[in-house]
């Protein structure tokens, strides 16, 4: 019979050797009875009966012992652990199948009566025990000492890499009962845990579940906190926390993996860090423990706080922005309603800020804004609200007022404070401020309305006189409503292409012939009639609609001019805003291509304000247009910022003298001198000189006398629709000097 791979002796064949104690005792009784029977001279029948009875008892005892042995064998075979029984001399008496499978490489040596020491020595020779390599006898002696003086559990590594946990106990008769458990998988999990724990870049700590004493830390935790391992292990997790609180794993569902909670811990240098802590319960060194993964979110928390701050504050000055200002205004207005106080809303616009930015650079401009914010704070009361609205505009809310004069006093203090020079990077910078004021509840009872009305008052003050203040008036809102209506209707007109070009002739003063036409935009309104350009062009420029208006006029003018005689040109005005989009060149090229108009017949008029920007993009665009063959004219020369340097920065084809120099030219000797100088300059540069606004014969005579090349004005013709222009050109073609022109230039 085999058990665990080894042949077991037949109980019948080895009856003497395996005879149980009860059987041995009955045998001794039989032996003692035999002499007594002989000496007593009992009757032979009686003696035979006694022997038979004793033999029956012995056989029954042997049967009981065999049955107990089989039951023991069956019991240990059911166990998942390996079980082995050794006698006092260390010889095998019994083992189960699991034991034989654990030591499968040595199972052929297992036999009743075989010594464990012998099987160990053979196993060492075979290489079954890697831990014995190089110290075989020493290892065997240590192993036997542990068996006969058993204490704590110990582990044994086999040649196939398995790890066996061994636990042994002595029996009452000096034998040994041994327990073997294959803990290879457990050791692998422990190794994986150790690898993930020790080498993890995330700081990790193992704490006792009861009391929170720190049991282990990984390298990342040591480095991150700055404590040594010994110092760590004298602490509890609560000792790391900046504030008293429950441990991070406190939960109503023990044993679950806990999601991150935010904690504040103290590092060895005393600095505070914010942590998101994940926890999971486990068994560590056979005791309940909890594993903590500590994610440092200090920088993230700072970034979140920064984002939250920037959502309501200006990054440059640190002042509240418009969103936070509205909230503060709502609180101030709510208090004012309960107390019947007045509230002043002041919108402040810096004067000449753009000039400082352009001349001294954005760095100085930023420092100026911060300095202005600081002065404003020092001027206001503690309860007043201050905010930055945009680039050069601030807003101030002052509550608890009893009369508008209180807002006047505040405005004067602000004007004086901002008017003092600022010393920035060695520059003495002087800027002023203009203020618009709205009063609650008279000018509105909500933050949006009050800010809008104060802004309208600011616009009024800037238009009237910078460096002062202006209160909101109801008429301002009416004008604003009118402007909004114009904007809405203008968008519809542009979309539906209801805007039309009207053309005013350009006359060659020496020949008296039409050389071209200037396209002027007109808006025929279905209810209001012809809307003045002075009414809707400023709105178009403020809202950005000027790009769409300009593009529409350019396409329509090129299309109309393509039907005129080849020697007649068309001039189209360009707004400086059209250059800022960056696609003006392609718009001009598309208009020429779609209309079929030759580029040399197109003339584009720009104003001096465009060149004030000193933009390389503007000059590059002008040169590209001229390279196409398009002529470039400077319009309104002599007004505003006129400078001869502009004529050096770009080779213009034409200079148009502003009509303010032409008006009453015959009686104004200074104007005549200016005209004479400009005409002389044009002749020297080879540039055509055109006079605008010619309305009288005296003006015409003077211009001809000075040698001016072209004239334009009501003396010759008003602006006309294309249908009339076609008739005018047809009449000119029919005669050298058409009647419509001859009467004025003869």
C-alpha positions as CSV (number, residue, x, y, z in Angstrom):
1,X,0.0,0.0,0.0
2,X,1.3,3.5,-0.9
3,X,0.6,6.8,0.9
4,X,1.9,10.0,-0.6
5,X,3.9,8.1,-3.3
6,X,5.7,5.8,-0.8
7,X,4.9,2.1,-0.1
8,X,3.4,1.5,3.3
9,X,3.9,-1.9,5.1
10,X,1.1,-4.4,5.3
11,X,-0.3,-4.4,8.8
12,X,-0.7,-8.2,8.8
13,X,2.8,-8.8,7.7
14,X,4.3,-6.4,10.2
15,X,1.9,-7.2,13.1
16,X,4.6,-7.3,15.7
17,X,6.1,-4.1,14.8
18,X,2.9,-2.2,14.4
19,X,1.1,-3.8,17.4
20,X,-0.7,-1.2,19.3
21,X,-0.2,-0.6,23.1
22,X,-3.5,-2.3,24.1
23,X,-2.6,-5.4,22.2
24,X,0.9,-5.5,23.7
25,X,-0.7,-5.2,27.2
26,X,-3.0,-8.2,26.5
27,X,-0.2,-10.3,25.2
28,X,1.7,-9.7,28.4
29,X,-1.4,-10.8,30.3
30,X,-1.6,-14.0,28.3
31,X,2.1,-14.6,29.1
32,X,1.5,-14.2,32.8
33,X,-1.5,-16.4,32.8
34,X,0.1,-19.4,31.3
35,X,2.4,-20.4,34.2
36,X,-0.4,-19.8,36.6
37,X,-2.6,-22.1,34.7
38,X,0.0,-24.8,34.7
39,X,0.8,-24.3,38.4
40,X,-2.8,-24.3,39.4
41,X,-3.3,-27.5,37.7
42,X,-6.7,-26.3,36.5
43,X,-8.8,-28.5,34.4
44,X,-7.6,-28.6,30.7
45,X,-11.0,-27.5,29.4
46,X,-11.0,-24.5,31.7
47,X,-7.5,-23.4,30.6
48,X,-8.3,-23.7,26.9
49,X,-11.3,-21.6,27.4
50,X,-9.2,-18.9,29.1
51,X,-6.6,-18.9,26.3
52,X,-9.3,-18.6,23.7
53,X,-10.9,-15.7,25.5
54,X,-7.6,-13.9,25.9
55,X,-6.8,-14.5,22.2
56,X,-10.1,-13.1,21.2
57,X,-9.6,-10.0,23.2
58,X,-6.1,-9.5,21.7
59,X,-7.5,-9.8,18.1
60,X,-10.3,-7.4,18.9
61,X,-7.7,-4.9,20.3
62,X,-5.6,-5.3,17.1
63,X,-8.7,-4.8,15.0
64,X,-9.5,-1.6,17.0
65,X,-6.0,-0.4,16.5
66,X,-6.1,-1.0,12.8
67,X,-9.4,0.8,12.6
68,X,-8.0,3.8,14.5
69,X,-4.9,3.8,12.3
70,X,-7.1,3.9,9.1
71,X,-9.3,6.6,10.5
72,X,-6.2,8.7,11.3
73,X,-4.9,8.1,7.8
74,X,-8.2,9.1,6.3
75,X,-8.3,12.2,8.5
76,X,-4.9,13.5,7.5
77,X,-5.5,12.8,3.9
78,X,-8.4,15.3,4.0
79,X,-6.2,18.1,5.2
80,X,-5.0,20.7,2.6
81,X,-1.6,21.0,4.5
82,X,1.2,18.5,4.5
83,X,1.3,16.3,7.6
84,X,4.1,14.1,8.8
85,X,4.5,12.0,12.0
86,X,8.0,11.0,13.2
87,X,8.9,8.8,16.1
88,X,11.3,9.8,18.9
89,X,14.3,8.8,16.7
90,X,13.2,10.9,13.8
91,X,11.8,8.0,11.7
92,X,8.8,8.3,9.5
93,X,5.7,6.6,10.8
94,X,2.9,8.4,8.9
95,X,2.4,11.2,6.3
96,X,-0.3,12.3,4.0
97,X,-0.5,12.8,0.2
98,X,-0.1,16.6,0.4
99,X,3.2,16.1,2.3
100,X,4.5,13.8,-0.5
101,X,3.4,16.2,-3.2
102,X,5.2,19.1,-1.5
103,X,8.4,17.1,-1.4
104,X,7.8,15.4,-4.7
105,X,11.5,15.3,-5.5
106,X,12.2,13.3,-2.3
107,X,9.0,11.2,-2.1
108,X,10.8,8.1,-3.3
109,X,12.8,8.2,0.0
110,X,9.8,8.2,2.3
111,X,9.2,4.8,4.0
112,X,8.1,3.8,7.5
113,X,11.2,3.6,9.6
114,X,13.3,5.8,7.2
115,X,15.0,8.6,9.0
116,X,14.2,12.3,8.1
117,X,17.9,13.1,8.5
118,X,18.8,10.6,5.8
119,X,16.2,12.0,3.4
120,X,17.4,15.5,4.1
121,X,21.0,14.5,3.3
122,X,20.1,12.8,0.1
123,X,17.9,15.8,-0.8
124,X,20.8,18.2,-0.2
125,X,23.1,16.0,-2.4
126,X,20.4,16.2,-5.2
127,X,20.2,20.0,-4.8
128,X,16.6,20.0,-3.5
129,X,17.4,22.7,-0.9
130,X,19.2,25.7,-2.4
131,X,19.6,27.3,1.1
132,X,22.1,24.4,2.0
133,X,24.4,25.1,-0.9
134,X,28.0,25.5,0.4
135,X,27.1,24.8,4.0
136,X,25.4,21.4,3.7
137,X,26.2,19.8,7.1
138,X,25.6,23.1,9.0
139,X,22.3,23.5,7.3
140,X,21.2,19.9,8.1
141,X,22.2,20.4,11.8
142,X,20.3,23.6,12.0
143,X,17.2,21.9,10.4
144,X,17.3,19.0,12.9
145,X,17.8,21.4,15.8
146,X,14.7,23.2,14.9
147,X,12.8,19.9,14.7
148,X,13.7,18.7,18.1
149,X,13.6,22.1,19.8
150,X,10.6,23.5,17.9
151,X,9.7,27.1,18.4
152,X,8.6,29.8,16.0
153,X,7.6,28.9,12.4
154,X,10.3,29.0,9.8
155,X,10.4,28.9,6.0
156,X,12.1,26.5,3.6
157,X,12.9,27.2,-0.1
158,X,12.9,24.3,-2.5
159,X,14.8,24.0,-5.8
160,X,11.8,24.7,-7.9
161,X,11.3,28.1,-6.2
162,X,8.5,27.1,-3.9
163,X,8.5,28.4,-0.3
164,X,7.2,26.0,2.4
165,X,6.2,27.2,5.8
166,X,7.2,24.6,8.5
167,X,5.7,24.3,12.0
168,X,6.6,21.3,14.2
169,X,5.4,20.2,17.7
170,X,6.7,17.4,20.0
171,X,4.3,14.6,21.1
172,X,4.1,13.1,24.5
173,X,6.2,10.1,23.6
174,X,9.0,12.2,22.2
175,X,7.9,12.0,18.6
176,X,7.2,14.9,16.2
177,X,4.2,16.1,14.3
178,X,5.1,18.4,11.4
179,X,2.9,20.8,9.4
180,X,3.9,21.9,5.9
181,X,2.1,24.8,4.0
182,X,3.0,25.9,0.5
183,X,3.2,29.7,0.8
184,X,4.8,30.4,-2.6
185,X,1.8,32.4,-3.9
186,X,1.7,34.4,-0.6
187,X,5.4,35.1,-0.8
188,X,5.0,36.2,-4.4
189,X,2.2,38.6,-3.4
190,X,4.4,39.9,-0.6
191,X,7.3,40.4,-3.0
192,X,5.0,42.2,-5.4
193,X,3.6,44.4,-2.6
194,X,7.2,45.1,-1.4
195,X,8.2,46.0,-4.9
196,X,5.2,48.3,-5.5
197,X,5.6,49.7,-2.0
198,X,9.3,50.3,-1.7
199,X,9.9,51.4,-5.3
200,X,6.7,53.4,-5.7
201,X,7.2,57.1,-6.5
202,X,4.1,57.9,-4.6
203,X,4.7,58.3,-0.8
204,X,3.2,55.3,1.0
205,X,2.8,54.5,4.7
206,X,1.5,51.4,6.5
207,X,-0.2,52.1,9.8
208,X,-1.6,49.9,12.5
209,X,-5.4,49.9,12.2
210,X,-5.6,50.3,16.0
211,X,-3.9,53.5,17.1
212,X,-2.4,54.5,13.8
213,X,1.2,53.7,14.7
214,X,3.4,53.9,11.6
215,X,4.7,50.4,10.8
216,X,6.5,51.0,7.5
217,X,7.2,53.8,5.0
218,X,8.6,53.7,1.5
219,X,11.6,55.7,0.1
220,X,9.3,58.2,-1.5
221,X,7.7,59.0,1.9
222,X,11.0,59.4,3.6
223,X,12.2,61.8,0.9
224,X,9.0,63.8,0.7
225,X,8.4,64.3,4.4
226,X,12.1,64.6,5.4
227,X,11.8,62.3,8.4
228,X,14.2,59.3,8.8
229,X,12.8,55.8,8.9
230,X,13.5,55.5,12.7
231,X,11.8,58.8,13.4
232,X,8.9,57.8,11.2
233,X,8.3,54.5,13.1
234,X,8.1,56.4,16.4
235,X,5.2,58.4,15.2
236,X,1.5,57.9,14.6
237,X,-0.3,59.1,11.5
238,X,-2.1,61.6,13.6
239,X,1.3,63.0,14.6
240,X,1.8,64.1,10.9
241,X,-1.5,65.8,10.7
242,X,-1.6,69.6,11.1
243,X,-5.0,69.6,12.8
244,X,-6.7,67.1,15.0
245,X,-9.1,64.9,13.1
246,X,-10.2,61.3,12.6
247,X,-7.7,59.0,10.8
248,X,-7.8,59.1,7.0
249,X,-9.4,55.6,6.9
250,X,-12.3,56.4,9.2
251,X,-15.4,55.1,7.4
252,X,-18.8,53.6,8.0
253,X,-17.8,50.7,5.8
254,X,-14.7,49.1,7.2
255,X,-12.6,47.1,4.9
256,X,-13.5,49.0,1.7
257,X,-11.0,50.9,-0.3
258,X,-11.5,54.5,0.6
259,X,-11.6,57.3,-2.0
260,X,-9.2,60.3,-1.6
261,X,-9.8,62.7,1.1
262,X,-7.9,65.9,1.5
263,X,-5.6,66.4,4.5
264,X,-2.9,68.9,5.6
265,X,0.3,67.3,6.9
266,X,3.5,68.8,8.5
267,X,6.8,68.0,7.0
268,X,10.1,67.7,9.0
269,X,11.0,71.3,8.1
270,X,7.6,72.6,9.4
271,X,6.1,73.4,6.0
272,X,2.5,72.4,5.4
273,X,1.4,70.2,2.5
274,X,-2.0,69.3,1.1
275,X,-2.6,65.6,0.5
276,X,-5.2,63.5,-1.2
277,X,-5.0,60.2,0.8
278,X,-6.2,56.9,-0.5
279,X,-6.5,54.0,2.0
280,X,-7.0,50.3,2.0
281,X,-7.0,47.8,4.8
282,X,-4.7,44.8,4.8
283,X,-2.8,42.4,7.0
284,X,0.7,43.4,7.8
285,X,3.0,41.1,9.8
286,X,-0.2,39.1,10.7
287,X,-1.8,42.2,12.2
288,X,-4.7,44.4,10.9
289,X,-3.2,47.5,9.2
290,X,-4.0,50.1,6.6
291,X,-2.0,51.1,3.5
292,X,-2.0,54.9,2.8
293,X,-1.1,56.3,-0.6
294,X,-0.4,60.1,-0.2
295,X,-0.7,62.3,-3.3
296,X,0.7,65.7,-2.8
297,X,-1.8,68.2,-4.2
298,X,-0.2,71.3,-2.7
299,X,0.6,72.8,-6.1
300,X,-2.8,71.8,-7.5
301,X,-4.5,73.4,-4.6
302,X,-2.5,76.6,-5.2
303,X,-3.4,76.5,-8.9
304,X,-7.0,76.0,-8.1
305,X,-6.9,78.9,-5.7
306,X,-5.2,81.0,-8.3
307,X,-7.8,80.1,-10.9
308,X,-10.6,80.9,-8.5
309,X,-8.9,84.2,-7.7
310,X,-8.4,85.1,-11.4
311,X,-12.1,84.2,-12.1
312,X,-13.0,87.2,-10.0
313,X,-9.8,89.4,-10.0
314,X,-7.6,91.2,-12.5
315,X,-4.3,89.4,-12.8
316,X,-2.2,92.6,-13.3
317,X,-3.5,94.8,-10.5
318,X,-5.1,92.3,-8.2
319,X,-8.3,94.4,-8.2
320,X,-11.7,92.7,-8.5
321,X,-12.9,92.3,-12.1
322,X,-16.3,93.1,-13.5
323,X,-17.9,89.8,-12.2
324,X,-16.9,90.4,-8.6
325,X,-17.7,94.1,-8.9
326,X,-21.3,93.2,-9.8
327,X,-21.6,91.0,-6.7
328,X,-20.2,93.7,-4.5
329,X,-22.6,96.2,-6.1
330,X,-25.5,94.0,-5.5
331,X,-24.7,93.9,-1.8
332,X,-24.2,97.7,-1.6
333,X,-27.4,98.3,-3.5
334,X,-29.3,95.9,-1.2
335,X,-28.1,97.8,1.8
336,X,-29.0,101.1,0.2
337,X,-32.6,100.0,-0.4
338,X,-33.0,99.3,3.3
339,X,-31.4,102.5,4.4
340,X,-32.6,104.9,1.6
341,X,-29.0,106.0,1.0
342,X,-27.7,106.9,-2.4
343,X,-25.0,105.0,-4.3
344,X,-22.5,106.5,-6.7
345,X,-21.1,104.4,-9.5
346,X,-18.0,106.0,-11.1
347,X,-16.3,104.7,-14.2
348,X,-12.8,106.1,-14.7
349,X,-11.0,106.2,-18.0
350,X,-7.2,107.0,-18.1
351,X,-6.2,109.7,-20.5
352,X,-3.2,109.3,-22.8
353,X,-2.6,105.7,-21.6
354,X,-2.2,104.4,-25.2
355,X,0.5,107.1,-25.9
356,X,2.4,105.9,-22.8
357,X,2.2,102.3,-23.9
358,X,3.3,103.1,-27.5
359,X,6.2,105.4,-26.5
360,X,7.6,103.7,-23.4
361,X,6.5,100.1,-23.9
362,X,4.0,97.7,-22.3
363,X,6.3,97.0,-19.3
364,X,6.0,100.7,-18.3
365,X,2.3,100.6,-19.2
366,X,1.7,97.7,-16.8
367,X,3.6,99.4,-14.0
368,X,1.5,102.5,-14.6
369,X,-1.7,100.5,-14.2
370,X,-0.5,99.0,-11.0
371,X,0.5,102.4,-9.7
372,X,-2.9,103.9,-10.6
373,X,-4.7,101.0,-8.8
374,X,-2.6,101.7,-5.7
375,X,-3.4,105.4,-5.7
376,X,-7.1,104.7,-6.2
377,X,-7.1,102.3,-3.3
378,X,-5.4,104.9,-1.0
379,X,-8.0,107.5,-2.1
380,X,-11.1,105.5,-1.4
381,X,-12.8,104.7,1.9
382,X,-12.5,101.2,3.3
383,X,-16.1,100.3,2.4
384,X,-15.9,101.6,-1.2
385,X,-15.5,99.0,-4.0
386,X,-12.9,99.3,-6.7
387,X,-12.4,97.2,-9.8
388,X,-10.6,97.2,-13.1
389,X,-13.0,96.8,-16.1
390,X,-10.6,96.6,-19.0
391,X,-7.3,98.0,-20.3
392,X,-7.5,101.6,-19.1
393,X,-10.8,101.7,-17.3
394,X,-11.6,101.3,-13.6
395,X,-14.8,101.4,-11.7
396,X,-15.6,102.6,-8.1
397,X,-18.7,102.1,-6.1
398,X,-19.4,104.4,-3.2
399,X,-22.3,103.8,-0.9
400,X,-23.8,105.6,2.1
401,X,-24.2,108.9,0.2
402,X,-26.9,111.4,1.0
403,X,-26.5,113.8,-2.0
404,X,-24.8,113.8,-5.5
405,X,-22.4,116.4,-4.3
406,X,-20.6,113.7,-2.3
407,X,-19.8,112.0,-5.5
408,X,-18.5,115.3,-6.9
409,X,-16.1,115.6,-3.9
410,X,-14.8,112.0,-4.5
411,X,-14.4,112.7,-8.2
412,X,-12.3,115.8,-7.6
413,X,-10.0,113.8,-5.2
414,X,-9.6,111.1,-7.8
415,X,-8.7,113.6,-10.5
416,X,-6.1,115.2,-8.3
417,X,-4.6,111.9,-7.2
418,X,-4.2,110.5,-10.7
419,X,-3.1,113.9,-12.1
420,X,0.2,113.8,-10.1
421,X,3.2,112.5,-12.1
422,X,4.2,108.8,-11.7
423,X,7.9,108.0,-11.6
424,X,8.4,104.7,-13.5
425,X,11.7,103.2,-14.6
426,X,13.3,106.7,-14.5
427,X,10.4,108.2,-16.5
428,X,8.1,110.9,-15.2
429,X,4.8,109.8,-16.6
430,X,1.7,112.1,-16.5
431,X,-1.7,110.8,-17.3
432,X,-5.1,112.2,-16.5
433,X,-8.4,110.6,-15.8
434,X,-12.0,111.2,-17.0
435,X,-14.9,110.1,-14.9
436,X,-18.5,109.2,-15.7
437,X,-21.0,109.1,-12.8
438,X,-24.3,107.3,-12.3
439,X,-26.4,107.6,-9.1
440,X,-28.7,105.0,-7.6
441,X,-31.6,104.8,-7.4
442,X,-32.2,107.7,-9.8
443,X,-30.1,106.4,-12.7
444,X,-30.9,102.7,-12.1
445,X,-31.4,100.2,-9.4
446,X,-29.3,97.2,-10.6
447,X,-25.6,96.8,-11.2
448,X,-25.7,96.3,-15.0
449,X,-27.9,99.4,-15.6
450,X,-25.7,101.6,-13.4
451,X,-22.5,100.5,-15.0
452,X,-23.9,101.1,-18.5
453,X,-25.1,104.6,-17.6
454,X,-21.9,105.5,-15.9
455,X,-20.0,104.3,-19.0
456,X,-22.2,106.5,-21.2
457,X,-21.5,109.5,-18.9
458,X,-17.8,108.7,-19.3
459,X,-18.1,108.8,-23.1
460,X,-19.9,112.2,-22.9
461,X,-17.1,113.5,-20.6
462,X,-14.4,112.3,-23.0
463,X,-16.1,114.0,-26.0
464,X,-16.7,117.3,-24.2
465,X,-13.5,117.8,-22.2
466,X,-11.1,115.1,-20.9
467,X,-9.8,115.4,-17.4
468,X,-13.1,116.1,-15.8
469,X,-16.3,114.3,-14.8
470,X,-19.8,114.1,-16.1
471,X,-23.1,112.8,-14.6
472,X,-25.4,110.5,-16.5
473,X,-28.4,112.2,-18.2
474,X,-31.5,110.5,-19.6
475,X,-30.7,112.0,-23.0
476,X,-27.5,110.0,-23.2
477,X,-29.5,106.8,-23.0
478,X,-31.8,108.1,-25.8
479,X,-28.8,108.7,-28.0
480,X,-27.4,105.3,-27.1
481,X,-30.7,103.7,-28.1
482,X,-30.6,105.5,-31.4
483,X,-27.1,104.3,-32.0
484,X,-28.0,100.7,-31.2
485,X,-30.9,100.9,-33.6
486,X,-28.6,102.2,-36.3
487,X,-26.2,99.4,-35.7
488,X,-29.0,96.8,-36.0
489,X,-30.4,98.3,-39.2
490,X,-27.0,98.7,-40.7
491,X,-26.2,95.0,-40.2
492,X,-29.3,94.2,-42.1
493,X,-28.5,96.7,-44.8
494,X,-25.0,95.2,-45.3
495,X,-26.4,91.7,-45.3
496,X,-29.0,92.6,-47.9
497,X,-26.5,94.8,-49.9
498,X,-28.8,97.8,-49.7
499,X,-25.8,100.1,-49.4
500,X,-25.0,101.8,-52.7
501,X,-22.0,103.6,-54.1
502,X,-22.6,107.2,-55.4
503,X,-19.9,108.7,-57.6
504,X,-18.5,112.3,-57.6
505,X,-16.4,113.3,-60.6
506,X,-12.7,114.2,-60.5
507,X,-12.0,116.9,-63.1
508,X,-8.7,117.5,-64.9
509,X,-8.5,121.3,-64.4
510,X,-6.3,122.0,-67.4
511,X,-8.3,119.9,-69.9
512,X,-11.7,120.2,-68.3
513,X,-12.4,116.5,-68.7
514,X,-13.6,113.8,-66.2
515,X,-10.6,111.6,-65.3
516,X,-12.3,109.5,-62.7
517,X,-14.9,109.3,-59.9
518,X,-14.7,108.9,-56.1
519,X,-17.1,106.2,-54.8
520,X,-19.0,107.5,-51.7
521,X,-21.3,105.2,-49.8
522,X,-24.9,106.0,-49.5
523,X,-27.7,104.2,-47.5
524,X,-31.2,104.6,-48.8
525,X,-33.4,103.7,-45.9
526,X,-37.0,102.5,-46.6
527,X,-38.5,104.7,-43.8
528,X,-35.9,107.4,-43.1
529,X,-34.8,108.1,-46.7
530,X,-31.1,108.7,-47.4
531,X,-29.1,108.2,-44.1
532,X,-26.1,110.5,-43.8
533,X,-22.7,108.8,-43.8
534,X,-21.7,111.0,-40.9
535,X,-24.5,109.2,-38.9
536,X,-23.7,105.5,-39.7
537,X,-19.9,105.5,-40.6
538,X,-18.8,106.1,-37.0
539,X,-21.1,103.3,-35.9
540,X,-19.7,101.0,-38.5
541,X,-16.1,101.8,-37.3
542,X,-17.0,101.3,-33.6
543,X,-18.7,97.9,-34.2
544,X,-16.3,96.5,-36.9
545,X,-19.0,96.7,-39.6
546,X,-16.7,99.0,-41.5
547,X,-14.9,95.9,-42.9
548,X,-18.1,94.6,-44.4
549,X,-19.2,98.0,-45.6
550,X,-15.8,98.7,-47.2
551,X,-15.7,95.3,-48.9
552,X,-19.2,95.8,-50.3
553,X,-18.3,99.3,-51.7
554,X,-15.1,98.0,-53.3
555,X,-16.8,95.2,-55.1
556,X,-19.7,97.4,-56.3
557,X,-17.4,100.2,-57.4
558,X,-15.1,97.8,-59.4
559,X,-18.1,96.2,-61.1
560,X,-19.5,99.6,-62.1
561,X,-16.2,101.0,-63.2
562,X,-15.6,98.0,-65.5
563,X,-18.5,99.3,-67.7
564,X,-17.0,102.8,-68.0
565,X,-14.5,104.0,-70.7
566,X,-11.0,102.6,-70.2
567,X,-9.4,105.9,-69.4
568,X,-11.7,106.6,-66.4
569,X,-10.6,105.5,-63.0
570,X,-12.6,104.9,-59.8
571,X,-11.4,105.9,-56.3
572,X,-12.5,104.0,-53.2
573,X,-11.9,105.1,-49.6
574,X,-10.3,102.6,-47.1
575,X,-10.7,102.8,-43.3
576,X,-7.6,102.1,-41.1
577,X,-9.6,99.3,-39.6
578,X,-9.7,97.4,-42.9
579,X,-5.9,97.0,-42.7
580,X,-6.0,95.4,-39.3
581,X,-7.9,92.3,-40.5
582,X,-4.8,91.2,-42.5
583,X,-6.8,90.1,-45.6
584,X,-7.2,93.5,-47.4
585,X,-4.9,92.4,-50.3
586,X,-6.9,89.3,-51.1
587,X,-10.2,91.3,-50.9
588,X,-8.9,93.8,-53.5
589,X,-7.6,91.0,-55.7
590,X,-10.9,89.2,-55.6
591,X,-12.8,92.4,-56.4
592,X,-10.6,93.1,-59.5
593,X,-10.8,89.5,-60.6
594,X,-14.6,89.2,-60.3
595,X,-15.3,92.6,-62.0
596,X,-12.6,92.3,-64.7
597,X,-11.4,95.8,-63.9
598,X,-7.7,96.6,-64.6
599,X,-5.7,97.3,-61.5
600,X,-4.4,100.6,-62.9
601,X,-7.9,102.0,-63.0
602,X,-8.4,101.5,-59.3
603,X,-7.4,104.1,-56.8
604,X,-7.4,103.5,-53.1
605,X,-7.6,106.5,-50.7
606,X,-6.1,106.3,-47.2
607,X,-5.9,108.9,-44.4
608,X,-2.9,110.1,-42.5
609,X,-4.1,108.4,-39.3
610,X,-3.3,105.0,-40.8
611,X,0.4,105.9,-41.1
612,X,0.4,107.1,-37.4
613,X,0.4,103.4,-36.4
614,X,3.8,103.0,-38.0
615,X,2.9,99.4,-38.7
616,X,5.1,97.3,-40.9
617,X,2.1,95.3,-41.9
618,X,0.4,98.5,-43.2
619,X,3.4,99.5,-45.3
620,X,3.8,95.9,-46.6
621,X,0.1,95.8,-47.7
622,X,0.4,99.2,-49.4
623,X,3.5,98.2,-51.3
624,X,1.8,94.9,-52.4
625,X,-1.2,96.8,-53.6
626,X,0.9,99.2,-55.6
627,X,2.8,96.3,-57.1
628,X,-0.5,95.1,-58.5
629,X,-0.8,98.4,-60.3
630,X,-3.3,99.9,-58.0
631,X,-2.8,103.7,-57.3
632,X,-2.6,104.9,-53.7
633,X,-3.8,108.4,-52.7
634,X,-3.4,110.3,-49.4
635,X,-6.7,111.8,-48.5
636,X,-7.4,114.9,-46.4
637,X,-3.8,116.1,-46.6
638,X,-3.0,119.1,-44.4
639,X,-5.3,118.1,-41.4
640,X,-4.5,116.5,-38.1
641,X,-1.1,114.9,-38.0
642,X,0.2,115.8,-41.5
643,X,3.9,115.3,-41.9
644,X,6.3,115.3,-44.8
645,X,7.8,112.2,-43.4
646,X,4.7,110.3,-44.5
647,X,5.6,111.2,-48.1
648,X,9.1,109.6,-47.5
649,X,7.7,106.4,-45.9
650,X,5.6,105.6,-49.0
651,X,5.6,106.8,-52.7
652,X,2.0,108.0,-53.0
653,X,0.5,108.5,-56.5
654,X,-1.8,111.3,-55.4
655,X,-2.3,113.9,-52.6
656,X,-5.7,115.3,-52.0
657,X,-5.8,118.7,-50.4
658,X,-8.5,118.9,-47.6
659,X,-11.5,121.1,-48.4
660,X,-10.8,123.3,-45.4
661,X,-7.9,124.8,-47.3
662,X,-10.0,125.4,-50.4
663,X,-12.9,127.1,-48.8
664,X,-12.8,130.9,-49.5
665,X,-9.5,130.4,-51.2
666,X,-9.7,133.5,-53.3
667,X,-9.9,135.8,-50.2
668,X,-7.5,133.9,-47.9
669,X,-3.8,134.6,-48.6
670,X,-2.6,132.1,-46.0
671,X,-4.6,129.3,-47.6
672,X,-3.2,130.4,-51.0
673,X,0.3,130.1,-49.7
674,X,-0.4,126.6,-48.4
675,X,-2.0,125.5,-51.7
676,X,1.0,126.9,-53.6
677,X,3.4,124.9,-51.3
678,X,1.5,121.7,-51.6
679,X,1.3,122.0,-55.4
680,X,5.0,122.8,-55.7
681,X,5.7,119.8,-53.5
682,X,3.6,117.5,-55.7
683,X,5.3,118.7,-58.8
684,X,8.7,118.0,-57.3
685,X,7.7,114.5,-56.3
686,X,5.8,113.7,-59.5
687,X,2.6,113.3,-57.5
688,X,-0.9,114.4,-58.7
689,X,-2.5,117.1,-56.6
690,X,-6.3,117.1,-56.2
691,X,-8.3,119.8,-54.4
692,X,-11.5,118.7,-52.6
693,X,-14.6,120.8,-51.9
694,X,-14.4,123.2,-54.9
695,X,-17.7,125.1,-54.8
696,X,-17.1,128.5,-56.4
697,X,-15.6,129.9,-59.6
698,X,-13.2,132.0,-57.5
699,X,-11.8,128.9,-55.9
700,X,-11.5,127.2,-59.2
701,X,-9.6,130.1,-60.8
702,X,-7.2,130.3,-57.9
703,X,-6.5,126.5,-58.1
704,X,-5.9,126.7,-61.8
705,X,-3.6,129.7,-61.3
706,X,-1.5,127.7,-58.8
707,X,-1.2,124.8,-61.2
708,X,-3.4,122.3,-59.2
709,X,-3.9,119.2,-61.3
710,X,-7.5,118.0,-60.3
711,X,-10.6,119.4,-58.7
712,X,-13.6,117.8,-57.0
713,X,-16.7,119.4,-55.5
714,X,-20.2,120.6,-55.9
715,X,-19.1,123.2,-58.5
716,X,-18.7,120.3,-60.9
717,X,-21.2,117.8,-59.7
718,X,-22.7,116.2,-56.6
719,X,-22.3,112.5,-56.1
720,X,-24.6,110.6,-58.4
721,X,-25.8,107.0,-58.8
722,X,-24.2,104.9,-61.5
723,X,-27.1,105.3,-63.9
724,X,-26.4,109.0,-64.1
725,X,-22.7,108.5,-64.3
726,X,-23.1,106.4,-67.4
727,X,-25.1,109.2,-69.0
728,X,-22.5,111.8,-68.0
729,X,-19.7,109.7,-69.5
730,X,-21.7,109.1,-72.7
731,X,-22.2,112.9,-73.1
732,X,-18.5,113.5,-72.5
733,X,-17.6,111.0,-75.2
734,X,-20.0,112.7,-77.6
735,X,-18.1,116.0,-77.3
736,X,-14.7,117.2,-76.4
737,X,-16.2,119.4,-73.6
738,X,-19.6,118.1,-72.5
739,X,-22.1,120.8,-71.5
740,X,-22.5,119.4,-68.0
741,X,-18.8,120.1,-67.4
742,X,-18.0,122.9,-69.8
743,X,-20.1,125.5,-68.0
744,X,-18.0,125.2,-64.9
745,X,-14.5,124.8,-66.2
746,X,-14.4,127.0,-69.2
